[in-house]
Amino acid sequence: MKKRIFRYMLLLTLLCLFLLGALVSMLFYSAAEQWAKRDVRDKAILLQNLSPDVFTEGGYAGGDRLTLIAPDGLVRYDSAASDPPDNHLDRPEVQAAFRTGFGEATRFSQTMGASAYYYAVRLPGGDVLRVSRPIASTQGVLWHALPVMAVTLLAVYSLGNVLAARLTRAIINPIQAMPPVLEEDTPVYDELSPLVHTIVQQRKRIESGEQDLRERAKMLEDITENMREGIVLLDRQGIVVQANASALALLGATAESVGKHLLVLTRDLAIVDHAKSALAGERSDCVLAIGDRHIQVYCSPSLNSGAMLLFMDITEKVQAEQTRMAFSANVSHELKTPLTSICGYAEILSSGAAAPEEAQHFADILHKEAKRLVTLVEDIMQLSKLDESTPSTLDRDDVNVFALAEEAVAAARAKADAKQVRLALHGESCFLRANRAMIHELLYNLVDNAVKYNKPHGTVTVEIIRQAGQALITVRDTGIGIPKALQERVFERFFRADPSRSKETEGTGLGLAIVKHIALAHGGEVALESREGEGTTLRVTLPGCV
């Protein structure tokens, strides 16, 4: 910019000087021409009263060319020609002089070899006296003035070069000295104040926009990074623009996959095919099994002609659906067994086919199956209620866990005595804010389950202690134990470790499932240790013990 200003200023100076020189030359030429013509006219008028013999006899030495022309056009005298030239009657200034008394003209003279000004006057004797003087042309004047103009231009160029450089520095230096970040009070030329104001306002708008964009980007990043769902954004070429932590975890990929093709992120052809459909403008979704997880994938085209992939882990939903289906099938089976027995024996009794001594036995069986059916329905209702319970929705009271354990042991005493199983309770008082009925149900189911699957002359030990602000409930038995392969399933609904003994134990298979749900509803945990043929230990930890 500095060099450009300097060149423009210097060029403008030279152009102005050249035009000024040409104009001055023209003005001087015009003034000299007018003066020469006036002098020629004055001289012709002065010589008008002289006798023609003065020119023809003595000659004329005045410097200008004199020509004496007779009325018939013959040249009587010409001071510039030794031989009289041709007839001059056709000259316009001569014709005008014979007609009006004077005439003038400017043209090229063959005799003088230059452009000349002619002025003719009619003498008293009838002859015409013409005075002429060579006049330089405009080009000649300029040509003669060119050396002077060149010297002047060179001198002015040198001076202008220095002055232009100084003026350029005077203009540019304050601009270059301005700080990188302009403020409203930054000292500048008055002419630049509106520009500085505009720059400052524009910078503030840009900074505000950048801050807003950063905040929005941070908000979106926080949202996506804390989502359980995985999000992957692709550009038109299938390059991964963004992938949150959940998506990387679900696909078993790393952050290095971002910025690379989708095939680097995942090799699953189903995902790649659905992503291609989304890039082509079509929406699609699919369910994939990745390891032991079930993933729902939604693929949609995005506004920038790319695609967005949404990954949702539906493993719990699938497992819940499978559990519901298994539960429905088990409930149907468990209900069908006692109902079939009830219907069969009731039909025998109603038909009168049973002997009198058998009727009482059948009635006992009907009562037993009906009681089993009622117990099953109650357990199912209890589980349904627990499924809807959370730690925040429970009705809570101050509960002494040790006292409830005493009640549970007392309730199971008769069944334990019948199986010749010894019950023992140890521990200390421990108070919780809990649902009394549920904690009692939990303790009773633990004790009852330990008695059911115990051996004759076995032992069931119940222990209640406080540990790190928690109530630790431990129930040990010396029963049949649980095979290691089945230990993870003991808390499933209707599961029995030994199905062959289900009739003997009279259980519904829901006891430990209820225990687990009650513990979870109170924010607790359940753990199991068991050795087949040696016994089982169940530990329930409930928080908030005082």
N, C-alpha and C positions, 0 to 999 in steps of 0.2 A: 504493500500500500504506500509506503514511504517513497519508493522509487517511482511509482506511478504518479503520485502527486507532483514529485519533482519534474518528471518528464512533461507532464501536462502544463505545468506552470511555465517551463522553459519554452516549450513549443508555442504556447500562447503569446509569450513575450516576443519571440522571433516573428511570428505571424503579424502581430500588431506593428512591429517595427517595419516590416516589409511593406505592409499596406500603407503605413504612414509615409514612408519614403516615396512610394509610387504616387500617393496623393499629393504630396508636396511638390514632386517633380511636375505633375500635371498642372498644378496651380501656377507654378513658376513659368511653365511653358505657355500656359494660357495668357498670363500677364505679359510675358515678353512678346508674344504674338500680337496682342492688342496694342502694345506700345509701338512695335515696328510698323503696324498698319497705320496707326495714327501719325507717326512720323513721316511715312510715305505720303499720306494725304496732305499733311501740312506743307511738305516740300513741293508737291504738285501745285497746290494753290499759290504758293509763293512764287513759283516759276511761271505761273499762268500769265502774268503781266509783262514778261520779258519778250523781246522781239525774237522771232524764230532764227534770225540771222546770228544771234549770239551763239546758238548751239551748232549751226552748220559751219560757221566760220572759225570760231575759236575753240570749239569742242567743250566738253564738260568734264570736270574733274571732281565732282561731288561725291563719288563713291557708289551711288545708286545708278542703275541702268536707266537712261533716258532714250525715249524713242519718239521721233516727230513724224507724224503720219498725215499725208495729204488727204483731202476730202475723197479722192478716188481710191484710197487704201494703200497707195504707194508709200514706202518708208523713205522719208527725206533724210533722216538722220537716226543712227542707233549707236549709242556709246559703247555697247558691248560687242558689236560686230563690225569687222572691217569692210565686209561686203554687205550692202543693204539686203536684208532678208526679203522673203516673198511678200506679196500683198497681204496687209493686215486687216482688211475690211471685214473678214469673217470672225475677228476676235470679239468676244462678247462685250468686253469692257470698252472696245473702240466703238462698236455699234451703239452702246448705251451713251457714250460721250457725244457722238454726232447727233443722237436723238434728243437727249435730255440735258446735255452740258457736262455730265460726269458719268463715270462707270468704274466698276471694280470687279476683280475676279482673282481666284487663287487656283493655280494649276501647276503642272510640271513644265518646266521651261527646257526645251531642247538646247537652246543657245547657252543658258547658264548651267545646264546639267543638274538642276535641283528644283525643288518646289519653290515657287515664287508668288509674291503678292503683287498684283497689277492695279494701278489707279490711274485713270485717264480723265483729262479735262479738255474742254474745247476752248481753243485760243480765239482772241477777237478776230484774227484774220481768217478763221474757218478751219485751220488745221487742228489736230488733236495731239496734245502732249501727254505721253504715258510714262509714268515713273514706276519702276519695279524693283523689288529687293528679295533676295533668296530668304526663305523661312525654313528653319530646321523642322523635320517631322517629329511626331511624338515618339516614335521608336528611336530616332536619333538622340533625342533629349534623354530618354531613359538609358540608352546605351552609354552616352557620355557620363550620365550620373551613376552608372552601375559601379564603377570602382570606388567612388566615394561611399555609395550605399554598402558595398561589401566590407570596406574597412570599418564603417560605422556599425554594421551588423556584427562583425567579429568582436569589436570592442564591447558592444552591448551584450553579446553572447557570453563573453568572459565575465562581465559584471553581473549579468543575469544568472549565470551559473552559480556564482557565490551567493547572491541574494536569494535565489530560489532554494538553495541548500539550507541557508539559515532560516528562511521562512518555513520550509518544510519541517525542519527540526523543531521550530517554535510551535508548529501545529501538532506534530506527531508525538513529541516527547511527553507532554502532559497526558495524552491518551495512553501511551505506553506505560506511564508511571501510575496509572490507576490500579487499585488493588484488584486481585482476582475476583473477589466477592464484592459486588457493588452494593452500597446502601443509599438510602435517600439523601443523606448528607454528604456523600462523596463529592469533593470539589472537582468540577468539570466546567467546560465552556457552557455559557448560557444556552447556546444553540444545541448542546448535547443533553441538556437537562431532561427534555421529554423522552429522549432515547433511554437515558439511564433509569428514569422512572418506569418506563415500559419493561426494561430488562429486570428491574428489581421486582416488579409485580409478577412478571412471568416466572421468575425464579421462585418466588413464594408460592405461586400456584403449583409449580412443578414439585417443590418440596412437600407441599401439602398432599398432592396426589400420590407422591411416592410413599409418604408416611401412611396414607390410607391403604394403598396397595400392600404395603408391608404388613399392616395390621390384619387386613383381610386374608393375606396369604398365611400369616401365622395362625389366625383363627381356623382357617380351613385345614392347615397342617395339624393343629391340635385336635380338631374333630376327627380327621381321617386316621391319625395315629392312635387315637384312643378308641376307635371303633373295633368291635369284635369282628365285624364283617371286613373282608378283604376287598380293596379297590385297586384296580389296575387301569391306567389310562394309556392308550396307544395312539400314535400319530397315523397318518395315512399309509405309511410304509410298514406298519406293524411294529414300530420301535416303541419300547416301553418308556413312556415319558415320566410316569410316576407309579409307584407301588408302595402301599403302606405296610407297616410291620405285620399286620394280620395276614395280608395276602402273601408276603414272603414266608411267614411261618406255615401257612396252610399248604403252600406249594413246595416247601423245603428249599427255598432259594435264599440268596443273600442280596444285600444292597448293591453289589457289583452288577447285578442283572439289569438295573435301571440304566437306560441309555443304549441298551442293546435290543436285539430282536426278541420277539415273544418266545421263540424256540429256545433261547438261552434261559428264559425264566421257567419254562415248563416244556416237557417233551410230550405231554398228553395230547394226542392227535384230536381228541374230541374238543378240547378247549381251543386248539388252534383252528379247527374247522369252524366252530361257532364264532370265533373272533373274526375270521375271514368274512363270514356272513354279515357280521356287524359292520365291518369296514365297507361292505357293499351296500349298506343301508337297511339291512334286515335285522329285526329283533329276534332273539332266540334264547332258550334256556335249556339246561340239562342238569341231571344229577349224576355226580361222579363219586366213585369210591376211591379215596386216596388213603392208602394204608388201612387203618381201622376207622377212618372218619368218612362220613357221608357229606359231600359238599354240593350245595345248590349253586349253579353258576348262571348268572343273568348277563347276557351280552347285548349291548345297545349301541347304536351309532351316536356319536357326539356332535356338537355344533361345528367343530372345526374339521369335520370330515374324518375324524379319527374314530375311536371306539372306546367304550368304557365297559370293563368287566367287573361284576360284583360277585364276590364269593361269600356264601353264607354257610356256616357250619351247622348242618341240621342233624348231626349225629344224635343229639339228645331227643330230638323230635322223632327220628326214625326208631330209636330205641324205645321211646315212650309208646310209639304206635305198636311196635312189636310186643312190648310188655302188655299193652292193653289187649291186643289180640290173644296173647297167651293167657292173660288173666281171664278174659271172657271164656276161652276154651276150658280153662281149669275150673272156673266157677260152674260152667255148664256140667262138666264132668262130676265135680264134687256134689252138686245139687242133685244130679241125676241118680247117683248111687243110693243115698238114703230115700229119695222119693220112690225109686224102684222097689226097694225093700218094703216101704210103707204100703205102696199100692198092692204088692204081692200078698203080704200077710193080711191086709185089710180085705182083699178079695176072698182069701181063704175063710176068714172069719165071717164075712157077710154071706158067703154061700152055704155056711153051716157044715162045711166039709171037715172042719177040725174037730177032733175028739175033745170032750170036756177037759181031759187032763192036759191037752196041748193048748187050749185056748188061752190059759194064763201065760204060758210061755210065749205065745205069739203076741199077746198084749204087752209083755215086757219088752219084746223086740221092737214093737211099734213105738213104745215110749222111749226106748233108747235111741232109735233112729230119728224120732221127732226132736228129741233133745239135741242130738248131734246136728240136725238141720237148723235148729234155732241158734245153736252156738256158731255154726258156720255163717248164718245170716248176720249175726251180731258182729262177728269178726270182720266180715266184708263191709258192713256199715261203719265199723270203727276205722278201717283202712281208708274208706272214702272220706270220712271226716278228717283224718290225718293228712290226706292228700291236699286238702284245702287249707290246712293250718300252716301258719308261719310264726316265727318267734314274736312278731308284733301283734298277732291277732288272738293269742291265747288269753284265756281268763286265768289270772295268776293269784295265788295266795302264798302266805308264808308256810312252807311245807318242811316238816322234819323228816328227812329221808330215812333216818334210822328207825323212826316210829312206823313209817309206812312199810319198811322192810319187815318189822316184827309182825305187822298185820298180814303181809304176804306169806311169810313163813307159817303163821298160824293157819291161814286158809289152805295151805298145801299140806298141812300135817297129816290129815286123814289119808290122803292119797299116798303120802310117803310111808306111813305106817303099813298101809295095805301092801306096798311093794318092799317092805322091810328096808327102807332107805332112811338113814339118819340125817336130820337137818341140824345145822349149826349156824348161829348168827354172831358175828363179832363186829366191833367198830365203835363209833362214837356218834353223837348227835351232830347233824349237819343240816342247816336250814337253807332253803332255796326259795326264790320267788318263782313258783312253777304251778302248773295245773295239777291239783291234787289227784284227781281221778286218773289222769294219764300216767303220772309217776307210779301210782299204785298198780295200774295195769302193766306197766313196764316191769316192775319188780315181781309181780305175780307170774307173768309170762316167763321170766327168766328162771324163777324157782320151779314152776310147773314143768317147763321144758327139761330142766336138769333132772327132775324126778322121773319124768316119762321115759327118758332114754338112759336111765341108770341101771345098774345091775342089782340084783338082790343083795342085801347087806352092804350096799354102797353108801357113799357119803355125799351130801351136798353142803358146801360151805359158802355162806353169804357174808361179805365183808363190806362195811361202809366206813370210809375214811375221808378226811379232808386233805387235799394236796394242792398247794399253790393256788388257793382260792377256788378250787373245783371240788365237786363231789365225785369220788371214785367208787363206783359200785362194781364189785367183783363177785362172780358166782362160779364156783368150781364144783365139778362133779367127777365121779369115778366111773362114769358110764361107758357106753360102747365106743365113744369117740367118733370122729368124722374123718373119712379118707381125705388125704391132702388134696386130691384132684377135685373134691367137691366142696372144699371149705369156702371158696369164693361165692358159691351159690346158696349158702344156707340162709341168706337174708332175702332170697327171692320168694315170691308168693307161691304157696302150695308146694314148696319144695320140701322133700323128706330125704334125709341122708340114707335111710334104709326103708324103701317103699314096701318091702315085704312085711314090715312090722307096723304098718299104718293102721291096720285093724286093731292090733293089740294096744297101741298107744292112744287110740281114740282122738288123735289130733286132727286139726284142719290144715296144718302146714302153713298157717299164717302167723304163728306166735312170734317168731323172730323178725318177720317182716314188720309186725306192729311195733316191736321193740325198737327197731331201727328208725321207723318213722317218728316215734315219740321222741327219741333222742335228737333227731335232726330238727324237729319242731321246736325244741328247747335250745337249739344251738350247740348240741353235744355231738359226741362221736361214739361209735361202737367198734370194739376190736375182739377178735376171736383167736384162741390158740387151742389146738386139739391134736391128740395123737390117737390113732385108731386102736381100740381095745384098752386104752388107758384112761381116757376121760377128756373133758373139755372145760376150758376156762373162757368166760365171757366178761369183758370189761366195758363198762359204760361210764363215760366222763361227761358230767354236766357242769357248765360254768355258773359262777355266781354264788358259790357256797360261802356261808359265814358261820 
